[in-house]
Amino acid sequence: GRGIDIDIENIDLEDTSVYAMIARGETDGLFQLESGGMKQFLRELVPNTLEDIIAGISLYRPGPMESIPTYVANKHNPALVRYKHPSLEPILNITYGCIVYQEQVMQIVQELGGYSLGRADLLRRAMSKKKHDVMEKEREAFVAGAQQTGVARETANQIFDEMSSFASYAFNKSHAAAYAFVSYQTAYLKCHYPREFMAALLTSVLDNTDKVIEYIGECNRMGIKVLPPDVNVSVEGFTVSGEE
C-alpha cells in the first residue's frame, strides 16, 4: 500500500534487527518458528546468522532435540565444544560439535569409515528408514574402516551410536536451508513492514477464528490497532489504513 517495492529474494541476510526479533521469540506468524517450544528454543539459542536458523529448524524435531542443550551451550561458549576425534572438527564445527544434518552423517562415514559416496548414501537411507539390521552390518564396516584411518574401535562405536540415534529423524541440510530462508523472509517483512505483514497474515487465516484471535493479540502486543470493519475503509480482507 505504500508503493514500496521489495525484492524479497535479495534482502539483507545479516539484518541484526531481524535476528533480534527472532531471538526475543516474537515469531507469531513466521514460517516454521511459531510454536511455543520453538519460541523458547529461539530465546535460548539467540540466533544471529541464517546458519543458526537452519540448525534450529533441524534440531527442533524428535531425536535431534536431545542435542539442543549441547548446541545452545556450545554456541554461547565455544570452549565447551568437544570432538570424539579430531577428524570430526571440519565436519561438525559449523554446528558446534553436534551432528545435525544427514549430510554430516555421510561426511563422517566417508572421512572416518572410508566409505564411497554411494555407500554413504545407502547408510543414510538405512538410518532414515530405521533399518536396524542393515545398520548393524554397516556398524562393523564403519568400525573396521575407521580403525584403518586411525580411530579407536570404542570411539568409532560411540560415533556410530550417535549417528544412529539421531539419523532416523535427521533433516537434510538443503531442505532445512530452504525452510530457513522462507522463515527469515517472513521475519524480515514482519520486522520492517509490521502493519502490512500482519494485515496479510490475518487475511490468510480469515477462516480460522482461533488464528485470527491469536494474531489480533499479536497486533495488540506490537502496538498495531486492529479496527472494526468499516464500510468506508474495509475491503474483503484485512488492509492497512492510515499511519497508525
C-alpha positions in Angstrom: 0.0 0.0 0.0 3.0 2.4 0.4 4.3 1.9 -3.1 7.3 0.1 -1.8 8.9 -2.5 -4.0 10.6 -5.2 -2.1 12.8 -7.7 -3.8 12.2 -10.5 -1.3 14.8 -12.8 -3.0 17.6 -10.3 -2.4 17.1 -8.9 1.2 19.9 -8.4 3.6 20.5 -11.8 5.3 22.6 -10.2 8.1 20.0 -7.8 9.4 20.6 -7.6 13.1 17.1 -6.2 13.9 15.5 -9.2 12.2 17.6 -11.7 14.3 17.0 -9.7 17.5 13.2 -10.0 16.9 13.5 -13.8 16.3 15.8 -14.2 19.4 13.1 -12.5 21.5 10.7 -15.2 20.4 8.4 -12.7 18.7 7.8 -15.2 16.0 4.0 -15.4 15.7 3.1 -15.8 12.0 6.7 -16.7 11.0 7.1 -19.8 8.9 8.3 -22.8 11.0 9.1 -20.7 14.0 5.8 -20.0 15.8 5.2 -23.0 18.1 5.6 -22.4 21.9 8.5 -24.8 22.2 10.3 -23.3 19.2 9.9 -19.8 20.6 11.5 -20.9 23.9 14.3 -22.6 22.0 15.0 -19.5 19.9 15.2 -17.4 23.1 17.9 -19.8 24.4 19.7 -20.1 21.1 19.8 -16.3 20.3 20.3 -16.9 16.6 22.4 -14.3 14.8 23.0 -16.0 11.4 21.0 -17.8 8.9 23.1 -20.9 9.8 21.6 -20.8 13.3 18.1 -20.8 11.9 18.8 -23.7 9.6 20.2 -25.6 12.5 17.3 -24.5 14.8 14.7 -25.9 12.3 16.7 -29.1 12.0 17.2 -29.6 15.7 13.6 -28.9 16.8 12.4 -32.4 15.9 12.1 -35.7 17.8 15.6 -37.3 18.1 17.8 -34.3 17.3 16.0 -32.4 20.1 18.3 -34.2 22.6 21.2 -32.2 21.2 19.5 -28.8 21.8 21.0 -28.2 25.3 24.5 -29.1 24.0 24.1 -27.0 20.8 22.9 -23.9 22.8 25.6 -24.2 25.4 28.4 -24.7 22.8 27.1 -21.8 20.7 27.4 -19.4 23.6 30.6 -20.9 24.9 32.7 -22.4 22.1 35.3 -23.6 24.7 32.8 -26.4 25.6 32.9 -27.9 22.1 34.3 -31.4 22.1 35.0 -33.7 19.2 35.3 -37.5 19.7 38.0 -37.5 17.1 40.0 -34.6 15.5 38.8 -35.5 12.0 35.2 -34.7 13.0 36.1 -31.0 13.6 35.9 -29.8 10.0 32.6 -31.6 9.6 30.9 -30.6 12.8 32.4 -27.2 13.6 29.6 -25.3 11.8 27.1 -27.0 14.3 29.3 -26.6 17.4 30.3 -30.2 17.6 26.7 -31.7 17.2 25.6 -33.9 14.4 22.6 -32.0 13.0 22.3 -32.9 9.3 22.1 -36.1 7.2 24.9 -34.6 5.0 27.2 -34.6 8.1 26.5 -38.4 8.7 27.5 -39.0 5.1 30.7 -36.9 5.5 31.6 -38.8 8.7 31.3 -42.2 7.2 33.3 -41.1 4.2 36.0 -39.4 6.1 36.4 -41.8 9.1 35.0 -45.0 7.7 36.5 -44.8 4.2 33.1 -45.1 2.6 32.4 -44.2 -1.0 29.8 -41.5 -1.6 27.3 -44.1 -2.9 27.8 -46.4 0.1 27.5 -43.4 2.5 24.1 -42.6 0.9 22.9 -46.2 1.3 23.8 -46.0 5.0 22.0 -42.6 5.3 18.9 -44.2 3.8 19.0 -47.2 6.0 19.3 -44.9 9.0 16.4 -42.7 7.9 14.2 -45.7 7.4 15.3 -47.2 10.7 16.5 -50.4 9.1 18.4 -51.7 12.1 19.6 -55.0 10.6 21.3 -53.1 7.7 22.7 -50.6 10.2 24.3 -53.3 12.4 26.0 -54.8 9.4 27.2 -51.3 8.5 28.5 -50.7 12.0 31.1 -53.5 11.6 32.1 -52.0 8.2 32.3 -48.5 9.7 34.3 -49.5 12.7 36.7 -51.6 10.6 37.1 -48.7 8.2 37.6 -46.2 11.0 40.3 -48.3 12.5 42.2 -48.1 9.2 42.0 -44.3 9.4 43.4 -44.4 13.0 40.1 -44.1 15.0 40.0 -46.4 18.1 37.3 -49.2 18.0 35.5 -47.8 21.0 35.4 -44.3 19.7 34.2 -45.5 16.3 31.3 -47.3 18.0 30.4 -44.3 20.0 30.3 -42.1 16.9 28.2 -44.8 15.1 25.8 -44.8 18.1 25.5 -41.0 18.0 24.7 -41.1 14.2 22.2 -43.9 14.6 20.2 -42.5 17.4 19.9 -39.3 15.6 19.8 -40.1 11.9 16.3 -41.7 11.9 14.9 -38.2 12.3 17.7 -36.2 10.7 16.9 -33.5 8.2 18.9 -33.0 5.2 20.5 -29.6 5.3 19.4 -28.4 1.8 15.8 -28.9 2.9 16.3 -27.1 6.2 18.1 -24.3 4.4 15.2 -23.7 2.1 12.8 -23.6 5.0 15.1 -21.2 7.0 15.3 -18.8 4.1 11.5 -18.6 3.9 11.4 -18.2 7.7 13.9 -15.3 7.5 12.0 -13.7 4.6 8.7 -13.7 6.7 10.7 -12.4 9.7 12.2 -9.6 7.6 8.7 -8.5 6.4 7.3 -8.6 10.0 10.2 -6.6 11.3 10.3 -3.9 8.7 6.7 -3.8 7.5 4.8 -5.0 10.5 1.4 -3.5 9.6 1.4 -4.8 6.1 2.7 -8.2 7.2 0.0 -8.6 9.9 -2.7 -7.5 7.6 -1.7 -10.1 5.0 -1.3 -12.7 7.8 -4.7 -12.0 9.2 -6.3 -12.2 5.7 -4.6 -15.6 5.2 -6.3 -17.1 8.2 -9.7 -15.5 7.9 -11.5 -18.9 8.0 -9.7 -19.9 11.2 -11.2 -17.9 14.2 -8.6 -19.2 16.7 -5.7 -17.9 14.5 -7.5 -14.6 13.8 -7.8 -14.1 17.6 -4.2 -15.1 18.2 -2.9 -12.7 15.5 -5.1 -9.8 16.7 -3.5 -10.4 20.1 0.0 -10.2 18.4 -1.1 -6.9 16.7 -2.0 -5.5 20.2 1.4 -6.6 21.6 3.0 -4.9 18.6 1.0 -1.7 19.2 -0.9 -2.1 15.9 -4.5 -1.1 16.2 -7.0 -3.6 14.5 -10.1 -1.5 13.7 -13.5 -3.0 13.3 -14.9 -3.4 9.8 -15.8 0.0 8.3 -17.9 0.4 5.2 -15.8 3.4 4.2 -12.4 1.7 4.6 -12.7 -2.0 4.6 -12.3 -4.4 1.7 -12.7 -8.1 1.6 -9.6 -9.0 3.7 -7.6 -7.0 6.3 -5.9 -3.9 4.9 -3.6 -1.2 6.2 -5.2 2.1 6.8 -3.7 5.4 7.7 -0.5 5.6 9.6 -1.5 4.0 12.9 
